[in-house]
Each structure stands twice: as structure tokens, then as C-alpha cells.
Amino acid sequence: MKKRLISSVVIVALMSSILGACGGKESANSGSAGKAGSKSTNASQEYDPNSHLEFTWLNILHTPSPPTNTIKSKIEEYTNTKITFNWVPDASKEERITTALASGELADIVTLTMMTNSTVRSSLKSGLFWDVGPYLDDYPNLKNIKPEVREAASIEGVLYGVPFQKNLARGGLILRKDWLDNLGLEVPTTLDELYEIARAFTEDDPDGNGKHDTIGFADRSELRYSSFKTLSSYFGTPNGWKVDEDGKFTPEFDTPEYLETLKYSRKLYENGYLAQDFAVTAKKDQQQQIAQGKAGIYTGMVDIGSLRNLAEGLQSELELVPVNKISNGDGVYRIWSEGSGVGGLLAFPKSEVKTEAHLKRLLQFVDNLIDEEVYMLMTGGIEGVHYEFDENGAYKVIDSELWQADAQPFSSSRPSEVTYTLKDANPEKQLANELIRENDQFAVFDPTVPLDSATANEQGTELEKLITDATFKFIMGQGDEEDFKKAVETWKKSGGSKIISEYEEAYQKTKK
């Protein structure tokens, strides 16, 4: 791949800054959510896009371990930077990020993916971060961010960071195709067919070992990325909120479709077709349920490559098939959209980025990350070492273990997943990619994404826990329909009704 030449380095003034809460310098791959390392202050008000830049990045880690320095050093070379990563494990991101925001222990770049979190939204609206909207069109890659993506990523018209550009909807299922074949079953197209497969995967010895040691659904302890949110889409539940023709808002959990999803999930759980420990299971453990041959249904087509990599040496017979079209029986397909194509923000706190020149240089770095060379580094690693292109031009990882250690942790940090399209040599992954793009045709959007509610900003996350707890209890048989409806009423009385009114008011303003 053709590598561009980097312009001559201009030496800038450096200021050593102790960023750790205890005053110690942290390593480049620290897992701390606090400040760390030394960074460039960019004291000069003049912006030089080619100047050397040292900075810290508070980032989310979606893999068991931080990456080695192999790819990091290549990115630094290309972008003329020195990066100190402060990695926050995905499983603890809510606690760690909200604590960092509350304490002010931040970095030059902060990855914010929890855009509905009340602490995150309040921090954004408080003026803690730069408004980058006026600057994006000055950069060759950032200027291509679509207006609708910018709008979806904004709060009341203000863009507090560079949007992570994602596919509109990545939801769907992954099934053990070899288990389907063993049992003579077809890929499901309806919820009834899916339920029968979950039963068969649990009761009919799909792996043929003569033991009762498999289940249908692997699952984990959250509603948004567990089976529940995807199943609720199949039932026709609105994505977050329903808006009628008069502009009246109804939360998704106060709809008949949500209740139907509850009953369906409870039936799966009661019969043992859904992982019994889902309420305390992290994503990595959910993936291991598939990799180790304990479960046959996984939620999230985007993870199909990771599942296969994890299964290497454990499940040589494993075959996977992605599925994106399942209806409630009416033949209509629906899948919830994750932030209307926005996966979060790369935000720049004013406490760390004190000058416009510093901001512009950081934006130049983010723009460089979207260049094809860096995109491939963060996606596949180094050509000829981690991946190659076959005779058909398809992308293929050639050393899975090395790729997982060096490159995979960077993939979730790519500012854009839609700028380039790779043909994957793995037919399972290629099909999943095609189905994710096909999801655009029937993606269901959350109407509150571009709206704002002061009460939701202040109380939304705590109120959401009321519904999450009630949902889990219903599924696990620890509460009935009446108990769930009481939880909804408690939500309304505790501030939910005010959130509804504020969203309705904000919505009406967009219609004027």
C-alpha cells in the first residue's frame, strides 16, 4: 500500500505535565482513566499541521488486553505524534468515564461512546469540551462527514466532538450453522422459528456428544447489546421512543411490543434456552460461551470474526452464519439503529486543550486516522505480517494471534467504519458485512438522538436503571407484569414524565 511522505518536523515547545491522580507517570498502555504522561501544550497560537504532537488519549478497550506498541508506533510515525493511551475496559466504561468526567481527570482526547448517559450529556452541555463543528470542513476527511451524521451527533445544534462514523445498524444474530445442519434445521426467518432453534440447541444435542451441555442463547448483562434489544426490534418495539403523528412521545418500555419481548425472553429463560447467568455476564464471557461450544446463538453480527478467532483450537468444526432478517410473523423486518450512524464522539476537553492551535493539531491527527494507510493499520495491522490480499483482492488475516495482540484493539478506535469497504476473504465475515449494509433499508431510528432533555441529562441514567432492573427481574421470574408496570409508573413519577414533556417540547421546536 502506498505510504505518504511525512513533512519535515517542526520542533514545538513541550511542557511536562503530571496527569496521574497520584502524581506518577503512567505507561503508554496504562489502564487508568486518569491523566497520564507528558504532552505537548502547543503554546504557539499558530497552527502547523505537520508539527510534532505529544498527547494523551482516554480510550475504550474492547479486547482482553491493550495492544502492543507495534501498530501504535506505525500510527505515531505516520501522524508525527507520540500517543499516551489510557485504556478503560469496556466492561467498566460507565463507572470509569463518569468518574473521570466528574473529577476532571481527563486527557487531550476523550472517547465518549455512552451518548445517552446523563453524566456524559451534562458534561458536554456544560461547556467542558470544544465545539468542533466550525472546524470540520477545514480537513479533507472530516469534511466528508455527512450533515445527517453531524446532526445526530450534536446536542441542540452543537457538535462537541468528532463523530465516530458507524453503519446505521449492526444488529442481528450469529448462529452455529454446523449445529443447524446437524439437527436438520434452516436459518430462521421468524421469532417462532428462532425459539424452536433455541429449544433444539438446548435439548437435542446439537454437537452430538451425547451430553446435555449446550444452550440456545449466549447473553450478557446489558439490555442494549444483549439479545433483548435485538429481539425487541423483531417484535416491532420502537427504538428508544415512539412518536405519534401529534408529536406525543412514549418510551419504548411502555409499549405492547416491549411487553411481548419480555414474555418471549422470560419463556426462553424459564426453559433454559437463554444463558441462566446472563445478568452477571460480561461481553468477553458471552463470546467464550460460543467459542467453547456452550451456546449456539449470539447477538451482534459485527463480532463474527472475533468469535471465529476465539474458537481457534477449541472448535475446529465450528461454522457460523449471520442472520439479519427475522420478523414477528408479519414479514416486515426491523432492526434498531445505534445512534443513527454515530458511535460516539472523540471529544477535546478545554481543561487539557487550552488553545485553538492545539485543537486544530489534534483534529489534524483525527483526520489522519481516516487516511487509508492508517485505517488499514487499525483494521488489519501491517500488510504481509498481519494480513494480506488474496488473488481476488479479498482481505485475510494471516497470523490471527499476532493480529489480536497488535492490531485488533485499535479497530474500535477508528473514527470511520464507513469510508472504506473491504472484501473479506472469510465468507462468514463478508456475508455479515453485506447484511450490516443491508440493514440500512429497515433501520429503526431513535427520534431523541438530536433532541435534548435537561431532566434526562441529570437523571436519565439513574432512571434507566429502574427499567433495566425491572426488565431483568421479569425475564428471570422475579417479578410479574404488574410489577413491571409499577416500575414504569415509578419511572414516570421520579422524573420520566418530565423527560417526556421536554422531548415533546424539543421535538416541536424542530418542526417550526
C-alpha positions as CSV (number, residue, x, y, z in Angstrom):
1,M,0.0,0.0,0.0
2,K,1.4,3.3,-1.0
3,K,2.7,5.2,2.1
4,R,2.7,9.0,2.0
5,L,5.8,11.0,2.9
6,I,5.6,13.0,6.2
7,S,6.5,16.6,6.0
8,S,9.6,17.9,7.9
9,V,9.2,18.0,11.6
10,V,8.9,21.4,13.3
11,I,10.0,21.5,16.9
12,V,7.4,22.9,19.2
13,A,7.6,23.8,22.9
14,L,6.9,20.9,25.3
15,M,5.8,21.2,28.8
16,S,5.9,18.2,31.1
17,S,2.6,17.7,32.9
18,I,1.9,15.3,35.7
19,L,-1.5,13.9,34.9
20,G,-2.0,10.9,37.2
21,A,-4.2,11.4,40.3
22,C,-1.3,10.3,42.5
23,G,1.3,12.2,40.6
24,G,3.0,9.3,38.9
25,K,3.8,9.0,35.2
26,E,1.8,6.1,33.6
27,S,2.9,3.8,30.9
28,A,1.7,4.2,27.3
29,N,-0.7,1.3,27.7
30,S,-2.0,2.2,31.1
31,G,-5.5,1.1,32.0
32,S,-6.1,4.1,34.2
33,A,-8.9,6.5,33.5
34,G,-6.9,9.4,34.9
35,K,-4.5,11.8,33.3
36,A,-1.1,10.4,32.4
37,G,2.2,11.1,30.7
38,S,3.8,14.2,29.2
39,K,2.1,16.1,26.4
40,S,2.6,19.0,24.1
41,T,0.9,22.2,25.2
42,N,1.0,23.7,21.7
43,A,1.7,27.1,23.4
44,S,2.0,28.7,20.0
45,Q,-1.2,30.2,18.6
46,E,-0.2,29.4,15.1
47,Y,-1.4,26.0,13.8
48,D,1.2,23.9,11.9
49,P,-0.4,20.6,10.7
50,N,3.0,19.0,10.4
51,S,4.3,19.9,13.8
52,H,5.2,17.1,16.2
53,L,2.5,16.4,18.8
54,E,2.5,14.6,22.1
55,F,-0.8,13.9,23.7
56,T,-2.9,11.6,25.9
57,W,-6.0,9.7,24.8
58,L,-8.6,8.3,27.2
59,N,-9.9,5.4,25.2
60,I,-12.2,2.4,25.4
61,L,-10.7,-1.1,25.2
62,H,-12.9,-3.8,23.7
63,T,-10.4,-6.6,23.9
64,P,-9.0,-8.5,26.9
65,S,-5.6,-6.8,26.7
66,P,-4.2,-3.5,25.4
67,P,-2.4,-3.6,22.1
68,T,1.4,-3.9,21.9
69,N,3.4,-1.0,20.6
70,T,3.8,-2.4,17.1
71,I,0.8,-0.7,15.4
72,K,0.9,2.3,17.8
73,S,4.5,3.1,16.7
74,K,3.4,3.0,13.0
75,I,0.4,5.3,13.7
76,E,2.7,7.7,15.5
77,E,5.2,7.6,12.6
78,Y,2.5,8.4,10.1
79,T,0.9,11.1,12.1
80,N,4.1,12.6,13.5
81,T,2.8,12.1,17.1
82,K,3.6,10.4,20.4
83,I,0.4,9.0,22.0
84,T,-0.1,8.0,25.6
85,F,-3.2,5.8,25.8
86,N,-5.2,5.5,29.0
87,W,-7.3,2.4,28.3
88,V,-10.6,1.8,30.0
89,P,-12.0,-1.7,29.7
90,D,-15.4,-1.7,28.0
91,A,-17.0,-3.6,30.9
92,S,-16.2,-0.8,33.3
93,K,-16.5,2.2,31.0
94,E,-19.6,3.6,32.5
95,E,-18.1,3.9,36.0
96,R,-14.7,4.9,34.9
97,I,-15.7,7.5,32.3
98,T,-18.3,9.1,34.5
99,T,-15.9,9.3,37.4
100,A,-13.3,10.9,35.1
101,L,-15.8,13.5,33.9
102,A,-16.9,14.3,37.5
103,S,-13.3,14.6,38.8
104,G,-11.9,16.4,35.7
105,E,-9.2,13.7,35.4
106,L,-9.2,13.7,31.6
107,A,-6.9,13.6,28.6
108,D,-6.4,15.6,25.4
109,I,-8.7,13.3,23.5
110,V,-11.6,11.5,25.3
111,T,-13.6,8.7,23.7
112,L,-17.2,9.1,24.6
113,T,-19.5,6.3,23.5
114,M,-22.3,6.5,26.0
115,M,-24.2,9.3,24.4
116,T,-27.4,8.7,26.3
117,N,-25.6,8.6,29.7
118,S,-26.8,11.6,31.8
119,T,-23.3,12.4,33.1
120,V,-21.9,12.4,29.6
121,R,-24.6,14.6,28.2
122,S,-24.4,17.0,31.1
123,S,-20.7,17.3,30.8
124,L,-21.0,18.0,27.1
125,K,-23.6,20.7,27.6
126,S,-21.7,22.3,30.4
127,G,-19.1,23.6,28.0
128,L,-16.4,21.2,29.2
129,F,-15.5,20.3,25.6
130,W,-14.7,22.2,22.5
131,D,-17.4,22.7,19.8
132,V,-15.7,21.3,16.7
133,G,-18.5,22.0,14.3
134,P,-16.9,25.1,12.8
135,Y,-13.6,23.3,12.1
136,L,-14.5,20.0,10.4
137,D,-14.7,21.5,6.9
138,D,-11.1,22.5,7.1
139,Y,-9.9,18.9,6.9
140,P,-10.0,16.6,3.8
141,N,-11.5,13.6,5.6
142,L,-13.6,15.3,8.3
143,K,-15.3,17.5,5.8
144,N,-16.9,14.4,4.3
145,I,-18.9,13.6,7.5
146,K,-22.5,13.7,6.3
147,P,-24.7,16.5,7.5
148,E,-27.2,14.0,9.0
149,V,-24.4,12.3,10.9
150,R,-23.3,15.7,12.3
151,E,-26.8,16.5,13.3
152,A,-27.3,13.2,15.0
153,A,-24.1,13.6,16.9
154,S,-25.0,17.2,18.0
155,I,-26.8,18.4,21.1
156,E,-29.1,21.3,20.4
157,G,-27.1,22.0,17.2
158,V,-23.6,22.0,18.9
159,L,-21.1,19.3,18.0
160,Y,-18.9,18.6,21.0
161,G,-16.5,16.2,19.3
162,V,-15.7,14.3,16.1
163,P,-18.4,11.7,15.5
164,F,-17.4,8.0,15.2
165,Q,-19.0,7.1,11.9
166,K,-20.7,3.8,12.0
167,N,-23.1,1.7,9.9
168,L,-26.7,2.7,10.6
169,A,-27.5,-0.7,12.2
170,R,-25.2,-3.6,13.1
171,G,-27.8,-5.6,14.9
172,G,-28.5,-9.2,14.0
173,L,-27.8,-12.7,15.1
174,I,-25.0,-15.2,14.6
175,L,-25.9,-18.9,14.7
176,R,-23.9,-22.1,14.8
177,K,-24.6,-23.3,11.2
178,D,-23.0,-26.7,11.9
179,W,-25.5,-27.2,14.7
180,L,-28.4,-26.2,12.4
181,D,-27.1,-28.8,9.9
182,N,-26.7,-31.5,12.5
183,L,-30.3,-31.1,13.5
184,G,-31.7,-30.6,10.0
185,L,-32.8,-27.0,10.8
186,E,-32.9,-24.0,8.5
187,V,-31.9,-20.4,9.2
188,P,-34.8,-18.8,11.0
189,T,-36.9,-16.0,9.4
190,T,-39.5,-15.6,12.3
191,L,-39.4,-15.4,16.0
192,D,-41.3,-18.7,16.3
193,E,-38.6,-20.4,14.2
194,L,-35.9,-18.8,16.3
195,Y,-37.5,-20.0,19.5
196,E,-37.6,-23.6,18.1
197,I,-33.9,-23.3,17.3
198,A,-33.1,-22.1,20.8
199,R,-35.0,-25.1,22.2
200,A,-33.3,-27.6,19.8
201,F,-29.8,-26.2,20.6
202,T,-30.6,-26.8,24.3
203,E,-32.4,-30.1,24.2
204,D,-31.5,-32.0,21.1
205,D,-27.7,-32.5,21.5
206,P,-26.6,-30.3,18.5
207,D,-22.9,-31.1,18.9
208,G,-23.6,-34.8,19.0
209,N,-21.6,-35.6,22.1
210,G,-24.4,-37.3,23.9
211,K,-24.4,-34.8,26.8
212,H,-26.9,-32.2,27.9
213,D,-24.3,-29.4,27.9
214,T,-25.5,-26.8,25.4
215,I,-27.9,-23.9,25.4
216,G,-29.5,-21.7,22.8
217,F,-28.7,-18.0,23.5
218,A,-25.4,-16.8,24.9
219,D,-26.1,-13.4,26.5
220,R,-24.7,-10.7,28.7
221,S,-25.7,-8.2,31.4
222,E,-27.0,-5.2,29.5
223,L,-30.1,-4.5,27.5
224,R,-28.8,-2.5,24.6
225,Y,-26.3,-5.0,23.2
226,S,-27.7,-8.2,24.6
227,S,-30.4,-10.4,22.9
228,F,-33.2,-8.3,24.3
229,K,-32.8,-5.1,22.3
230,T,-32.5,-7.1,19.0
231,L,-35.4,-9.3,19.9
232,S,-37.5,-6.2,20.7
233,S,-36.8,-4.8,17.2
234,Y,-38.1,-8.1,15.8
235,F,-41.3,-7.6,17.8
236,G,-41.7,-4.1,16.4
237,T,-40.7,-2.2,19.6
238,P,-39.7,1.4,18.8
239,N,-36.1,2.3,19.2
240,G,-36.0,4.1,22.5
241,W,-39.1,6.2,21.9
242,K,-42.2,6.2,19.8
243,V,-43.5,9.5,18.4
244,D,-47.1,9.6,17.1
245,E,-48.4,12.0,14.4
246,D,-49.3,14.6,17.1
247,G,-45.7,14.7,18.4
248,K,-46.5,12.7,21.6
249,F,-43.6,10.6,22.9
250,T,-43.9,7.2,24.5
251,P,-40.8,5.4,26.0
252,E,-40.2,2.0,24.3
253,F,-40.8,0.1,27.6
254,D,-44.3,1.5,27.8
255,T,-45.4,-0.2,24.6
256,P,-47.2,-3.6,24.0
257,E,-44.2,-4.7,21.8
258,Y,-41.8,-4.3,24.7
259,L,-44.0,-6.4,26.9
260,E,-44.2,-9.1,24.2
261,T,-40.4,-9.2,24.2
262,L,-40.3,-9.5,27.9
263,K,-42.6,-12.6,27.8
264,Y,-40.7,-14.2,24.9
265,S,-37.4,-13.7,26.8
266,R,-38.8,-15.0,30.0
267,K,-40.0,-18.1,28.3
268,L,-36.5,-18.6,26.9
269,Y,-35.0,-18.2,30.3
270,E,-37.5,-20.4,32.2
271,N,-36.9,-23.3,29.8
272,G,-33.1,-22.9,30.0
273,Y,-32.8,-21.8,26.4
274,L,-31.2,-18.5,27.5
275,A,-28.0,-18.3,29.5
276,Q,-29.0,-18.5,33.1
277,D,-26.2,-16.3,34.3
278,F,-26.7,-13.5,31.7
279,A,-27.4,-10.9,34.3
280,V,-23.8,-11.1,35.6
281,T,-22.0,-12.0,32.3
282,A,-19.6,-9.6,30.6
283,K,-19.2,-9.5,26.8
284,K,-15.9,-11.4,26.7
285,D,-17.5,-14.2,28.7
286,Q,-20.6,-14.2,26.4
287,Q,-18.2,-14.6,23.5
288,Q,-16.5,-17.5,25.2
289,Q,-19.8,-19.3,25.5
290,I,-19.8,-19.5,21.7
291,A,-16.1,-20.1,21.3
292,Q,-16.1,-23.0,23.8
293,G,-19.2,-24.7,22.2
294,K,-21.6,-24.0,25.1
295,A,-24.1,-21.9,23.2
296,G,-25.3,-21.6,19.6
297,I,-26.9,-18.1,19.2
298,Y,-25.0,-14.8,19.7
299,T,-26.3,-11.2,19.2
300,G,-24.2,-8.9,17.1
301,M,-23.2,-9.7,13.5
302,V,-20.2,-7.4,13.7
303,D,-18.4,-9.8,16.1
304,I,-18.5,-12.8,13.8
305,G,-14.7,-12.6,13.0
306,S,-13.9,-12.3,16.7
307,L,-15.9,-15.4,17.6
308,R,-14.1,-17.4,14.9
309,N,-10.7,-16.2,16.2
310,L,-11.6,-17.1,19.8
311,A,-12.7,-20.6,18.7
312,E,-9.5,-21.4,17.0
313,G,-8.0,-24.6,18.6
314,L,-11.3,-25.1,20.6
315,Q,-14.0,-25.7,18.0
316,S,-12.4,-26.9,14.7
317,E,-15.9,-27.9,13.4
318,L,-17.4,-24.5,14.1
319,E,-19.4,-22.9,11.3
320,L,-21.2,-19.6,11.8
321,V,-24.0,-17.9,9.8
322,P,-25.1,-14.3,10.3
323,V,-28.8,-13.6,10.2
324,N,-30.4,-10.1,9.9
325,K,-34.0,-10.7,8.7
326,I,-36.3,-12.1,11.4
327,S,-39.9,-10.8,11.7
328,N,-42.7,-11.3,14.2
329,G,-44.6,-13.1,11.6
330,D,-45.8,-10.1,9.6
331,G,-43.0,-10.4,7.1
332,V,-41.7,-6.9,8.0
333,Y,-38.1,-6.6,9.0
334,R,-36.8,-4.1,11.6
335,I,-33.6,-3.5,13.5
336,W,-32.7,-0.7,15.9
337,S,-30.1,1.9,14.8
338,E,-27.2,2.6,17.0
339,G,-27.2,6.4,17.3
340,S,-28.3,7.0,13.7
341,G,-24.8,6.1,12.4
342,V,-23.0,7.7,15.3
343,G,-21.0,5.5,17.6
344,G,-19.9,8.3,20.0
345,L,-17.5,11.2,20.0
346,L,-13.8,11.9,20.0
347,A,-14.0,14.9,22.4
348,F,-11.4,17.5,23.4
349,P,-11.7,18.9,26.9
350,K,-10.9,22.6,27.3
351,S,-9.0,21.9,30.5
352,E,-6.4,20.0,28.5
353,V,-6.7,21.6,25.1
354,K,-6.3,25.2,26.0
355,T,-5.7,26.8,22.6
356,E,-7.3,26.8,19.2
357,A,-3.9,25.8,17.7
358,H,-3.8,22.8,19.9
359,L,-7.3,21.8,19.0
360,K,-6.6,22.1,15.3
361,R,-3.5,20.0,15.5
362,L,-5.5,17.3,17.4
363,L,-8.2,17.5,14.7
364,Q,-5.4,17.0,12.1
365,F,-4.4,13.8,13.9
366,V,-8.0,12.5,13.9
367,D,-8.3,13.4,10.2
368,N,-5.1,11.4,9.5
369,L,-6.6,8.4,11.2
370,I,-9.2,8.3,8.4
371,D,-6.5,8.1,5.7
372,E,-6.5,4.7,4.1
373,E,-3.0,3.8,5.3
374,V,-3.9,4.4,9.0
375,Y,-7.3,2.8,8.5
376,M,-5.6,-0.4,7.4
377,L,-3.2,-0.3,10.3
378,M,-6.0,-0.1,12.7
379,T,-8.1,-2.7,10.9
380,G,-5.6,-5.3,9.8
381,G,-2.2,-4.3,11.0
382,I,0.8,-4.5,8.7
383,E,0.4,-6.0,5.3
384,G,2.5,-9.1,4.9
385,V,2.8,-9.5,8.6
386,H,-0.8,-9.5,10.0
387,Y,-2.8,-9.6,6.8
388,E,-2.7,-10.0,3.0
389,F,-4.9,-9.6,0.0
390,D,-5.6,-12.8,-1.9
391,E,-5.8,-13.2,-5.7
392,N,-9.4,-12.0,-5.7
393,G,-8.4,-8.8,-3.8
394,A,-10.0,-10.1,-0.6
395,Y,-8.6,-9.2,2.8
396,K,-7.4,-12.0,5.0
397,V,-5.7,-12.1,8.4
398,I,-2.6,-14.4,8.1
399,D,-1.5,-14.5,11.7
400,S,-4.5,-14.4,14.0
401,E,-2.7,-14.5,17.3
402,L,-0.3,-11.7,16.3
403,W,-3.2,-9.6,14.8
404,Q,-5.2,-10.0,18.1
405,A,-2.2,-8.8,20.1
406,D,-1.0,-5.9,17.8
407,A,-4.0,-4.6,15.8
408,Q,-7.4,-5.8,16.9
409,P,-7.6,-3.5,20.0
410,F,-7.4,-0.4,17.6
411,S,-10.3,-1.4,15.4
412,S,-12.9,0.1,17.7
413,S,-11.0,3.4,17.7
414,R,-11.3,4.0,14.0
415,P,-13.1,7.4,13.5
416,S,-14.9,5.9,10.5
417,E,-16.0,2.4,9.7
418,V,-17.8,3.5,6.5
419,T,-15.2,5.4,4.5
420,Y,-13.7,2.2,3.0
421,T,-15.1,-1.2,2.1
422,L,-13.0,-4.3,2.3
423,K,-13.9,-7.6,0.7
424,D,-13.2,-10.2,3.4
425,A,-11.7,-13.5,2.4
426,N,-13.7,-15.1,5.2
427,P,-17.1,-15.8,3.7
428,E,-18.8,-15.6,7.1
429,K,-17.4,-12.2,7.8
430,Q,-18.1,-11.0,4.2
431,L,-21.7,-12.1,4.5
432,A,-22.0,-10.3,7.8
433,N,-20.6,-7.1,6.3
434,E,-23.1,-7.3,3.5
435,L,-26.0,-7.9,5.8
436,I,-25.0,-5.0,8.0
437,R,-25.1,-2.7,5.0
438,E,-28.5,-4.2,4.0
439,N,-29.8,-3.2,7.5
440,D,-29.8,0.4,6.3
441,Q,-33.0,-0.4,4.4
442,F,-35.0,-1.2,7.6
443,A,-33.1,0.5,10.4
444,V,-35.3,2.0,13.1
445,F,-34.1,5.3,14.4
446,D,-34.3,6.8,17.9
447,P,-36.2,10.2,17.5
448,T,-34.5,11.6,20.6
449,V,-30.9,11.4,19.2
450,P,-30.8,15.0,18.1
451,L,-33.0,16.3,20.9
452,D,-32.2,17.3,24.4
453,S,-33.9,17.0,27.8
454,A,-32.4,18.6,30.9
455,T,-34.0,16.1,33.1
456,A,-32.7,13.2,31.0
457,N,-29.2,14.8,31.3
458,E,-29.5,15.0,35.0
459,Q,-31.4,11.8,35.9
460,G,-31.7,9.7,32.8
461,T,-29.0,7.1,33.7
462,E,-30.4,6.5,37.2
463,L,-34.0,6.3,35.9
464,E,-32.9,3.9,33.2
465,K,-31.6,1.5,35.9
466,L,-35.2,1.2,37.2
467,I,-36.3,-0.2,33.9
468,T,-33.2,-2.3,33.4
469,D,-33.7,-3.9,36.9
470,A,-37.4,-4.5,36.3
471,T,-36.7,-6.0,32.9
472,F,-34.1,-8.4,34.3
473,K,-36.4,-9.4,37.1
474,F,-39.3,-10.1,34.8
475,I,-37.1,-12.2,32.5
476,M,-35.7,-14.2,35.5
477,G,-39.2,-14.7,37.0
478,Q,-38.6,-12.5,40.0
479,G,-41.5,-10.2,39.0
480,D,-44.7,-10.3,37.0
481,E,-46.4,-8.0,34.6
482,E,-47.9,-5.9,37.3
483,D,-44.5,-5.4,39.0
484,F,-43.1,-4.2,35.7
485,K,-45.9,-1.7,35.1
486,K,-45.3,-0.4,38.7
487,A,-41.7,0.2,37.8
488,V,-42.8,2.1,34.7
489,E,-45.0,4.3,36.9
490,T,-42.2,4.8,39.3
491,W,-40.0,5.9,36.4
492,K,-42.7,8.5,35.4
493,K,-43.2,9.8,38.9
494,S,-39.4,10.1,39.5
495,G,-38.8,12.3,36.5
496,G,-39.8,10.3,33.5
497,S,-42.9,12.3,32.8
498,K,-40.8,15.4,32.8
499,I,-38.4,13.8,30.3
500,I,-41.4,13.0,28.0
501,S,-42.6,16.6,28.2
502,E,-39.1,18.0,27.5
503,Y,-38.6,15.8,24.5
504,E,-42.0,16.7,23.1
505,E,-41.2,20.4,23.5
506,A,-37.8,20.0,21.9
507,Y,-39.4,18.0,19.0
508,Q,-41.9,20.7,18.3
509,K,-39.1,23.3,18.1
510,T,-37.6,21.3,15.2
511,K,-40.9,21.5,13.3
512,K,-41.0,25.3,13.3
